[in-house]
């Protein structure tokens, strides 16, 4: 029983860390998009950048 609880705890902590990394990645992407919009005032660059990033991942 204790082993099962410990494994569950480790699994949940791992999931939390993965979610934190995903949130950070999304925040960076959002900040980058806002910066691009403010810099260029154009959606064209934003779409191109997103397509490029998706092709890299």
BELFENKA-V129814 format. One line per field, one symbol per residue. phi: phi as a letter, one per 40 degrees, with the letter a starting at -180 (. if undefined). burial: # if it has 9 or more other C-alpha atoms within 8 Angstrom, else .. A space follows every 10 residues. Layout:
phi: ???
burial: ???
//
This chain:
phi: .ccccccccc cccccccccc cccccccccc cccccccccc gbcdcccccc ccccccc
burial: .......... .......... .......... ..#..##... ....##.... .......
//
